[in-house]
Amino acid sequence: MMAAFGCCSPGKPKALRRTGTTGDKRRTMSRSRSGPSLFPDLPPIPDLALESALLRDGLGPICGVDEAGRGPLAGPVVAAAVILDPGRLPDGIDDSKRMDAPRRDAAFLSILGGAHAVAFASVAAEAIDASDIRKASLEAMRRAVMALALVPGFVLCDGRDTPGALPCPARAVIKGDQRSMSVAAASIVAKVMRDRMMDGASLRHPTYGFAAHKGYGTAMHLAALAANGPAGRLHRMSFRPLRAN
């Protein structure tokens, strides 16, 4: 199952609207690479250097895209797309992996309150098993971009790959969540939304402790798997140690 939601500001964030459907045909993904030579120096915190260069070339609005949840044994992979307002930048933006939960939550609210547009999309465990985690991550990224209320002029994607079938040019940026404020904002939205999904899964399946480990292969999670077996439609059966062979 796949889902996508979007909202747009300025002003107070509007209600997220659902645009995803179940059973979409897979689309071909394109691979692109950007090496360290293109971006030799990481700033102390993400900045707008990449966005500013693209805006000078008339390629705005700029959208940052990132995902969360490639590594867990359970739950969806979630991607987010964010178009920031350069005149109303959110507070506390950094790579989500370098932030604790309270800082991420505060930054999340700041992003929703100030960005031009925000959207996220998820690809569930069953769809991950039917393809692979790379394709599922790129599909979640594509769907997040397509769910935006504002069509971007250029997309910056964290990592080495860009999704196919986007409405504009795109560039893959290694360590993009540490270089680009737009990508960092997307990493925060993706992480917060996925964590909330796993908190909900913990209420439905309390014996697995998803609220504590978010589906990652911790000792607590592995012990729960040994005692209870996998949770249907939630665990990724193509991942070790769940995979039969």
Backbone as a ProteinNet text record, in pm:
[ID]
protein_1_A
[PRIMARY]
MMAAFGCCSPGKPKALRRTGTTGDKRRTMSRSRSGPSLFPDLPPIPDLALESALLRDGLGPICGVDEAGRGPLAGPVVAAAVILDPGRLPDGIDDSKRMDAPRRDAAFLSILGGAHAVAFASVAAEAIDASDIRKASLEAMRRAVMALALVPGFVLCDGRDTPGALPCPARAVIKGDQRSMSVAAASIVAKVMRDRMMDGASLRHPTYGFAAHKGYGTAMHLAALAANGPAGRLHRMSFRPLRAN
[TERTIARY]
84.5	0	87.3	44.1	118.8	24.4	77.1	-5.2	74.9	7.5	74.6	-17.6	41.8	-34	41.6	-30.9	37.3	-32.6	41.6	-16.9	61.3	4.7	68.1	44.4	140.7	126.7	179.3	189.7	207.2	78.8	97.5	-12.1	-11.1	-118.4	-126.6	-129.8	-67.8	-66.8	-207.2	-238.1	-369.1	-375.1	-496	-512.5	-445.6	-377.9	-314.1	-420.9	-398.1	-496.4	-439	-520.2	-474.1	-482.1	-372.1	-369.7	-325.8	-287.5	-235.2	-344.3	-310.8	-401.2	-325.8	-397.7	-338.5	-324.9	-215.4	-200.1	-147.1	-81.6	-19.6	85.7	93.6	197.3	332.1	433.7	567	616.9	691.3	747.7	899.2	956.3	1100.8	1171	1271.7	1348.8	1477.6	1522.1	1647.3	1754.6	1875.9	1988.1	2078.5	2114.8	2212.6	2306.4	2423.9	2523.4	2580.7	2608.1	2678.2	2790.8	2912.7	3027.3	3068.3	3154.9	3201.1	3266.6	3320.3	3387	3290.2	3159.8	3062.5	3036.4	3044.4	3017.6	3127.4	3244.5	3359.7	3352.4	3275	3278.6	3139	3125.6	2999	2990	2879.8	2864.9	2839.4	2863.8	2837	2692.1	2599.8	2458.7	2412.5	2304.7	2257.5	2227	2256.8	2230.8	2155.9	2146.8	2071.3	2163.7	2289.8	2383.9	2338	2297.6	2252.7	2125.7	2031.9	1906.4	1930.3	2017.6	2044.2	2104	2194.7	2255	2149.8	2059.6	1954.2	1855.6	1824.5	1732.8	1793.7	1925.9	1991.8	1982.3	1972.8	1957.5	1810.8	1721.7	1580.5	1509.2	1555.7	1501.3	1408.9	1364.3	1276.8	1133.3	1050.2	1084.9	1161.6	1244.8	1331.7	1267	1265.6	1208.2	1318.1	1322.2	1411.2	1335.3	1399.7	1335.8	1428.7	1373.8	1449.9	1354.2	1410.7	1329.2	1375.8	1290.4	1323.4	1271.5	1351.6	1304.6	1351.7	1470.6	1522.3	1567.2	1619.3	1682.9	1598.2	1483.2	1408.4	1358	1323.7	1265.5	1114.3	1055.5	909.5	869.6	749.2	693.1	726.7	668.4	687.9	818.7	856.5	955.4	875.9	917.7	843.2	934.2	882.7	957.1	879	951.2	888	949.6	869.7	912.8	875.7	969.6	948.2	997.8	913.9	953.3	952.3	1069.9	1081	1053.1	1009.2	995.4	1124.5	1210.1	1337.6	1319.9	1204.6	1180.2	1119.2	1094.1	1031.3	1088.1	1216.9	1283.3	1248.8	1227.1	1194.6	1315.6	1288.1	1394.1	1443.3	1570.7	1623.5	1642.8	1664.7	1677.5	1816.7	1823	1947.6	1913.7	2015.4	1994.5	1917.6	1806	1720.4	1794	1895.1	1970.1	2054.1	2080.8	2160.6	2072.7	1942.6	1849.7	1778.2	1748.8	1667	1519.5	1431.7	1289.8	1226.6	1251.3	1190.5	1233.4	1360.8	1407.3	1343.9	1331.9	1267.8	1121.8	1051.5	910.3	892.7	978.9	970.2	1000.6	1104.3	1138.2	1028	966.5	856.2	743	704.5	596.7	638.4	764.9	814.3	812	846.7	843.3	700.2	606.1	467.2	410.5	454.9	402.7	460.2	578.1	644.1	674.3	671	708.3	599.8	640.8	544	458.7	522.4	449.7	523.6	447.5	502	415.3	478	403.1	485.9	418.2	490.4	416.2	488.3	430.8	496.6	423.9	478.6	458.1	549.4	537.3	546.3	444.2	430.3	522.2	530.9	621.5	592.6	465.5	432.1	485.1	476.3	528.1	680.6	743.7	889.4	930.9	861.1	893	870.3	772.5	740.5	842.9	921.3	1024.4	1158.5	1205.7	1321.5	1322.4	1405.6	1398.5	1443.9	1538.8	1580.8	1466.6	1403	1291.8	1176.4	1148.6	1039.8	1070.4	1195.7	1233.3	1218.8	1263.5	1250.7	1105.1	1023.8	881.6	814.8	851.9	797.7	841	966.6	1013.4	932.7	914.8	838.9	698.5	633.3	495.5	486.2	587.1	586.9	595.3	684.4	695.6	564.3	504.2	380.8	263.6	272.9	165	174	282.7	297	187.3	140.9	40.5	100.5	232.2	303.9	401.4	396.7	485.5	626.6	726.4	863.7	927	1029.2	1107	1232.4	1275.2	1393.6	1384.5	1432.1	1427	1568.1	1599.3	1723.1	1690.6	1749.1	1722.2	1843.3	1820.8	1930	1975.4	2105.7	2158.7	2222.1	2220.6	2285.2	2187	2058.4	1959.6	1850	1788.4	1668.9	1555.5	1432.4	1319.4	1296	1234.6	1191.9	1055	1011.3	876.3	843.7	942.3	918.4	875.7	810.8	764.1	871	996.8	1102.6	1237.4	1346.8	1479	1507.5	1600.1	1636.1	1784.4	1840.1	1981.2	1991.2	2068.2	2098.9	2217.5	2207.6	2310.1	2353.7	2476.3	2528.6	2537	2487.8	2478	2395.6	2293.6	2210	2143.4	2111.8	2047.7	2143.1	2273.2	2370.6	2417.4	2376.9	2418.8	2306.9	2189.1	2078	1971.4	1931	1826.6	1693.5	1666.5	1542.6	1540	1652.1	1659.6	1654.5	1723.4	1719.7	1578	1504	1364.8	1282.7	1306.8	1236.1	1272.9	1399.1	1440.8	1368.6	1344.9	1273.5	1128	1062.4	921.6	907.3	995.1	987	1007.6	1106	1135.4	1021.3	967.8	859.3	735.6	701	581.5	598.1	716.8	735.8	731.3	794.7	790.3	646.6	564.6	425.1	349.5	381.1	320.1	357.1	484.8	527.7	471.4	448.3	379.2	237.3	171.6	39.5	43.8	146.8	161.7	182.9	249.3	272.1	141.3	44.9	-85.9	-160.8	-144.5	-212.9	-141.4	-10.8	70.1	160.8	107.3	185.8	299	291.3	394.6	530.2	534.4	659.6	739.7	677.6	750.5	790.9	709	746.3	768.2	698.8	716.9	859.3	924.5	1060.1	1165.5	1150.6	1258.1	1220.5	1094.3	1046.2	1067.7	1077.6	1091.5	1233	1331.8	1471.3	1503.2	1609.8	1642.5	1715.5	1657.2	1716.8	1699.4	1770.8	1757.1	1613.1	1550.3	1410.5	1319.3	1340.1	1257.5	1282.1	1408.1	1439.4	1382.6	1385.2	1326.7	1175.5	1109.8	966	933.8	1017.6	997.8	1013	1112.7	1133.2	1014.9	954.8	843.8	710.9	691.1	559	552.9	668.2	666.8	638.5	641.2	619.6	473.1	451.6	316.9	278	167	123	110	160.6	153.6	236.7	310.2	389.7	538.9	576.9	718.1	759.1	883.9	939.4	998.8	925.9	965.1	1084.5	1123.4	1240.6	1369.5	1357.9	1474.7	1522.1	1653.2	1706.3	1682.5	1653.7	1647.4	1510.3	1418.7	1285.6	1284.2	1375.3	1378.5	1410.3	1337.3	1352.1	1488.9	1542.5	1671.4	1766.5
-119.1	0	123.1	226.4	350.4	465.1	569.6	684.2	810.5	920.5	1049.2	1157.5	1256.6	1366.9	1495.7	1608.1	1734.7	1848.8	1955.7	2078.4	2194.9	2311.7	2431.5	2547.8	2639	2762.2	2873	3003.3	3059.6	3062.9	3110.1	3108.6	2980.8	2954.1	2832	2713.3	2600.4	2485.2	2434.1	2407	2354.1	2205.4	2153.8	2011.7	1929.8	1822	1734.7	1666.8	1661.4	1598.2	1472.1	1369.1	1240.6	1237.5	1195.7	1185.8	1048.3	960	829.7	728.2	623.6	511.8	383.4	274.8	142.4	79.7	10.1	-68.2	9.6	123.2	195.2	107.8	116	42.3	103.4	20.1	70.2	147.8	252.8	334.2	318.7	333.1	318.4	433.3	401.6	502.5	531.8	655.9	692.2	710	676.6	687.4	802	884.6	989.6	996.6	1047.8	1053.9	1195.7	1233.2	1359.6	1332	1348.7	1314.2	1427.1	1396.7	1499.1	1618.5	1599.9	1711	1824.7	1795.9	1899.8	1984.7	1923.7	1991.5	1953.7	2014	1965.9	1990.1	2090.4	2127.1	2121	2047.2	2043.6	2164.1	2239.6	2350.6	2296.6	2377	2330.5	2287.1	2361.4	2322.5	2343.5	2278.2	2297.1	2444.3	2486.8	2625	2628.6	2745.8	2764.8	2789.1	2746.6	2771.8	2704.9	2578.4	2509	2571.8	2601.3	2661.5	2798.6	2878.5	3012.8	3007.8	2913.1	2900	2862.9	2772.6	2732	2846.2	2922	3035	3142	3161.9	3258.8	3217.1	3086.1	3034.7	3029	3080.3	3084.7	2951.5	2863	2727.8	2705.5	2812.4	2794.6	2764.3	2728.2	2706.2	2575.6	2573.2	2458.3	2368.7	2240.3	2140.7	2050.1	2029.8	1931.6	1804.5	1690.1	1560	1467.5	1396.2	1296.1	1188.5	1078.1	966	923.7	847.2	787.2	645	555.3	418.5	318.4	336.1	234.1	108.8	124.4	12.7	-72.3	-27.4	-106.4	-239.4	-327.8	-457.8	-449.6	-338.9	-327	-184.4	-171.7	-41.3	9.3	123.9	178.9	254.2	281	384.3	509.3	622.6	747.9	853.5	926.9	1036.4	1165.9	1276.4	1407.8	1501.1	1595.6	1699.1	1834.3	1928.4	2058.7	2169	2268.9	2391.8	2502.8	2547.3	2650.6	2789.3	2877.8	3019.2	3088.6	3135	3197.1	3317.1	3380.2	3493.5	3457.5	3329.6	3285.1	3147.8	3143.3	3015.8	2962	2832.3	2773.1	2770.8	2765.3	2762	2619.4	2606.9	2481.1	2371.8	2406.4	2304.3	2243.4	2111.6	2037.1	1899.2	1820.9	1681	1614.2	1550.7	1492.6	1391.4	1324.5	1223.3	1286.9	1417.5	1485.8	1556.1	1529.9	1597.9	1496.4	1535.3	1449.1	1475.7	1392.3	1399.3	1534.9	1597.1	1728.3	1834.7	1835.6	1933.4	1907.3	1780.1	1748.3	1793.1	1766	1803.5	1955	2030	2175.8	2225.9	2169	2208.4	2169.2	2054.3	2006.5	2109.7	2157.9	2256.8	2387.3	2424.9	2545.8	2532.9	2416	2390.8	2401.2	2335	2338.3	2479.9	2559.7	2693.7	2794.2	2764.9	2865.3	2826.6	2699.1	2657.1	2692.6	2709	2728.3	2602.7	2485.2	2359.7	2245.3	2151.2	2033	1913.7	1801.7	1679.1	1560	1448.9	1325.5	1209.2	1099.8	978.2	858.3	747.8	625.8	507.7	412.8	284	176.3	92.6	-4	-124.2	-203.1	-318.6	-416.6	-441.5	-536.5	-490.7	-361	-308.8	-311.4	-288.3	-300.5	-443	-541.4	-681.1	-717.7	-653.2	-684.5	-627.9	-528.4	-472.6	-480.8	-372.4	-368.4	-231.3	-214.5	-92.4	28.9	14.6	129.3	178.2	87.1	127.7	184.9	122.9	172.5	313.1	338.7	471.1	575.8	544.2	638.3	661.4	557.9	575.2	663.7	647	734.9	879.4	900.5	1034.7	1094.1	1017	1065.8	1105.2	1021.8	1048.1	1170.1	1190.5	1309.6	1436.9	1437.4	1554.1	1578.4	1472.5	1487.1	1532.1	1510.6	1550.9	1696.8	1766.4	1905.8	1991.5	2089.3	2182.8	2285.6	2294.6	2388	2307.7	2325.6	2250	2307.2	2225	2277.1	2299.4	2385.8	2405.5	2321	2274.1	2188.6	2112.2	1987.2	1900.4	1860.4	1878.2	1829	1706.9	1592.4	1466.1	1423.6	1382.3	1329	1194.9	1173.3	1043.4	1043.4	928	909.8	898.2	887.1	860.4	965.5	983.3	1065.2	979.3	1004.9	930.5	971.6	883.4	918.1	982.9	1028.2	1081.4	1199.4	1287.5	1410	1521.5	1626	1734.2	1837.3	1813.7	1912.2	1841.4	1910.9	1850.3	1820.7	1727.5	1688.6	1659.1	1672.3	1641.7	1561.7	1454.8	1379.9	1444.1	1462.7	1530.6	1439.8	1389.9	1308.5	1392.8	1335.5	1409	1536.2	1529.1	1645.6	1699.1	1610	1656.7	1733.2	1730.5	1811.7	1932.5	1940.6	2049.2	2149.5	2097.4	2179.3	2193.1	2316.7	2338.5	2278	2281.3	2222.9	2071.6	2005.8	1861	1827	1905.6	1882.2	1895.3	1995.4	2010.8	1888.7	1837.5	1716.9	1597.2	1588.7	1476.7	1481.2	1600.8	1614.9	1573	1620	1584	1433.5	1373.2	1228.9	1150.8	1191	1120.3	1133.5	1254.7	1274.6	1196.8	1201.6	1130.8	979.3	927.8	783.8	742.2	820.1	787.7	784.5	877	878	756.3	714	591.6	470.9	464.1	350.6	357.2	478	490.7	434.6	462	405.1	253.4	202.3	57	-6	66.1	14.3	-1.5	86.8	73.3	-48.4	-79.4	-195.4	-326.2	-320.4	-440.6	-414.5	-405.4	-362.4	-456.6	-583.1	-677.8	-655.2	-575.8	-558	-435.4	-343.1	-226.1	-128.1	-112.9	-25.8	119.2	166	305.1	330.4	227.4	242.9	234.1	139.3	117.2	151.8	187.9	231.5	127.2	1.9	-104.3	-146.6	-78.8	-118.3	-248.7	-313.6	-446.4	-443.6	-384.9	-381	-516.6	-533.9	-657.8	-676.1	-568	-574.4	-622.7	-569.9	-607.5	-752.6	-792.5	-930.2	-1030.1	-994.7	-1082.5	-1094.6	-982.7	-986.8	-1070	-1062.1	-1144.9	-1293.1	-1325.5	-1465.3	-1519.1	-1434.1	-1479.1	-1481.2	-1386.5	-1368.9	-1393.8	-1404.5	-1411.6	-1274.8	-1262.8	-1132.8	-1089.9	-960	-903.4	-890.6	-947.8	-948.4	-809.7	-789.9	-666.4	-552.7	-580.4	-476.3	-506.4	-632.4	-668	-689.7	-657.2	-671.7	-810.7	-896.8	-1037.7	-1062.3	-963.9	-977.9	-936.1	-887.2	-843	-953.9	-966.5	-1056.5	-995.2	-1077	-1222.5	-1280.9	-1199.3	-1248.4	-1329.7	-1300.1	-1369.9	-1516	-1603.3	-1748	-1796.4	-1744.3	-1790.1	-1672.4
0	0	0	-73.4	-80.1	-46.9	14.3	47.6	31.7	-2.2	-15.4	35.5	99.3	155.7	129	120.9	97.7	167	190.7	242.5	187.5	202.8	148.2	240.8	251.7	324.1	232.5	258.3	391.3	472.4	598	692.6	769.2	840.2	916.7	822.4	860.9	771.3	746.4	619.4	585.4	616	621.1	648.9	540	579.1	482.1	399.2	268.5	183.1	124	113.6	64.8	-86.1	-150.1	-294.6	-342.5	-250.9	-291	-312.1	-385.8	-408.4	-390.2	-382.2	-369.7	-506.8	-527.7	-649.3	-767.2	-748.7	-859.3	-925.3	-1058.3	-1129.3	-1098.7	-1089.9	-1064.3	-1184	-1157.8	-1263	-1262.8	-1381.9	-1394.2	-1324.4	-1244.5	-1172.9	-1249.4	-1246.3	-1311.1	-1205.1	-1239.8	-1146.4	-1191.1	-1096.3	-1122.3	-1003.9	-1027.1	-920.4	-910.9	-788.9	-766.4	-669.2	-712.9	-629.9	-539	-444	-349.9	-417.7	-540.6	-607.1	-638.3	-652.7	-679	-555.1	-437.8	-310.7	-212.5	-223.5	-147	2.3	46.8	188.2	247.2	355.9	427.2	519.6	514.6	609.4	749.1	854.4	991.7	1010.2	949.9	944.5	801.7	759.9	622	593.4	470.7	432.7	299.5	240.7	116.7	-2.6	6	-103.4	-232.8	-225.9	-346	-401.1	-312	-355	-419.5	-359.7	-411.4	-551.4	-574.3	-707.3	-810.8	-773.9	-867.6	-892.3	-788.8	-805.1	-895.3	-885.5	-973.8	-1120	-1141.7	-1277.7	-1321.6	-1238.2	-1273.3	-1264	-1175	-1167.8	-1048.5	-983.6	-867.8	-907.2	-810.2	-669.5	-649.5	-547.1	-520.3	-415	-443.5	-352.3	-299	-169.5	-108.7	-78.7	-99.4	-79.8	-1.5	93.8	168.5	215.7	263.5	311.4	450.5	515.7	645	646.1	703.4	721.1	619	563.3	471.3	545.5	668	736.1	827.5	876.5	974.8	920.5	1012.3	978.6	963.1	1003.1	1000.1	967.8	913.6	885.8	746.7	710.4	576.1	563.5	439.7	412	379	434.5	422.1	361.2	263.8	203	220.4	222.6	232.1	129	83.9	-9.4	50.6	50.1	112.8	20.6	-1.3	-69.7	34.6	74.9	176.7	118.1	204.2	171.2	215.5	122	162.5	254.8	250.6	337.3	471.2	492.6	617.5	655.2	677.8	701.6	840.8	851	981.7	1073.6	1201.5	1302.4	1326.3	1363.4	1413.6	1311.5	1183.3	1079.7	1079.9	1079.7	1068.6	1013.7	982.8	947.6	1060.4	1028.4	1133	1218.3	1162.7	1238.3	1348	1337.8	1439.3	1543.4	1538.5	1628.2	1716.7	1841.1	1924.8	1893.5	1950	1915.5	1946.9	2064.1	2088.8	1988.6	1950.6	1851.1	1715.4	1677.5	1549.3	1549.2	1658.7	1665.1	1655	1722.6	1716	1574.9	1512.1	1375.9	1278.5	1299.7	1215.9	1213.3	1330	1337.4	1269.7	1285.7	1221.7	1069.8	1019.2	874.6	822.8	889.2	844.6	848.4	944.7	958.4	860.8	803.8	721.9	579	544.4	409.4	308.3	183.6	75.7	56	63.6	42	109	163.7	230.2	192.8	162.4	135.1	179.3	206.1	234.9	172.5	154.7	97.9	162.3	167.7	227.4	134.8	143.6	74.8	181.1	188.3	296.6	279.6	386.6	389.5	276.6	247	140.7	5.5	-22.6	-148.7	-151.1	-36	-27.6	-61.3	-4.7	-31	-177.8	-242.4	-381.4	-479.2	-436.2	-523.7	-451.8	-399.2	-309.6	-244.1	-142.8	-62.4	-142.2	-233.1	-313.8	-400.9	-473	-559.3	-478	-363.5	-279.1	-227.2	-189.8	-141.2	-250.4	-370	-480.8	-518.3	-510.2	-539.1	-434.7	-308.1	-204.6	-229.9	-270.9	-303.3	-419	-524.4	-640.2	-600.1	-522.8	-483.2	-392.3	-307.3	-222.6	-306.8	-406.7	-494.7	-568.3	-619.5	-695.8	-608.9	-477.7	-386.5	-344.6	-379.7	-341	-402.4	-327.1	-377.3	-472.6	-477	-564.2	-648.9	-779.7	-869.2	-859.9	-825.1	-813.3	-949.8	-950.8	-1071.8	-1074.8	-955.8	-945.5	-814.4	-816.9	-699.7	-658.5	-530.5	-470.8	-387	-420.7	-351.8	-270.4	-148.7	-68.6	-123.5	-130.5	-170.3	-307.5	-372.7	-502.3	-617.9	-589.7	-692.6	-693	-809.7	-819.4	-874	-832.7	-889.9	-1034.2	-1110.2	-1244.5	-1242.1	-1359.1	-1380	-1289.6	-1267.8	-1192.4	-1288.1	-1237.6	-1325.5	-1359.4	-1314.7	-1333.1	-1322.9	-1354.1	-1336.5	-1189.2	-1166.1	-1030	-1022.3	-902.3	-878	-748.9	-752.3	-630.5	-561.4	-430.3	-352.3	-237.7	-244.9	-136.2	-9.5	101.3	227.8	211.6	128.6	104	228.6	324.9	447	537.3	506.1	578.5	498	370.6	283.6	256.2	230.6	184.2	292.5	320.2	419.6	374.5	243.5	193.4	213.8	184.1	202.8	351.8	434.3	578.9	632.6	584	625.9	586.1	465.2	421.9	509.3	550.5	635.9	769.4	821.4	948.9	933.6	828.1	806.5	788.2	708.4	684.8	814	893.2	1017.7	1117.6	1135.1	1231	1189.6	1060.8	1015.5	1029.1	996.9	1011.4	1158	1245.4	1388.3	1438.5	1392.8	1435.8	1383.2	1262.6	1210	1296	1336	1416.9	1558.1	1609.7	1738	1726.5	1613.6	1591.5	1579.1	1511.7	1501.2	1637.9	1727.7	1862.4	1939.1	1913.4	1978.6	1927.3	1799.8	1742	1772.9	1789.9	1815.2	1935.8	2054.9	2171.9	2209.8	2170.5	2213.7	2146.1	2037.9	1964.5	2010	2080.1	2128.2	2020	1916	1804.3	1845.5	1946.5	1990.3	2038.5	2089.1	2141.5	2031	1938.3	1839.9	1697.2	1672.5	1540.6	1430.7	1468.8	1370	1340.1	1397.1	1373.6	1447.4	1405.8	1456.9	1589.7	1689.1	1822.3	1891.5	2002.3	2079.1	2126.8	2167.6	2211.5	2098.8	1979.4	1864.6	1825	1821.7	1783.7	1884.6	2012	2113.7	2094.2	2060.1	2035.7	1912.5	1811.3	1692.1	1724.3	1806	1844.2	1923.1	2004.4	2088.3	2014.9	1919.8	1859.4	1710.1	1645	1500	1440.4	1308	1244.5	1248.1	1248.9	1241	1094.6	1058.5	919.8	861.2	739.8	662.8	722.6	828	892.2	885.5	905	895.8	750.4	722.2	587.8	574.2	508.4	503	410.3	332.1	245.6	315.9	440.6	515.9	609.1	623.2	725.7	862	965.3	970.8	937.2	883.2	851.2	721.8	632.8	504.2	525	454.3	473.7	431	320.6	269.6	255.4
[MASK]
+++++++++++++++++++++++++++++++++++++++++++++++++++++++++++++++++++++++++++++++++++++++++++++++++++++++++++++++++++++++++++++++++++++++++++++++++++++++++++++++++++++++++++++++++++++++++++++++++++++++++++++++++++++++++++++++++++++++++++++++++++++

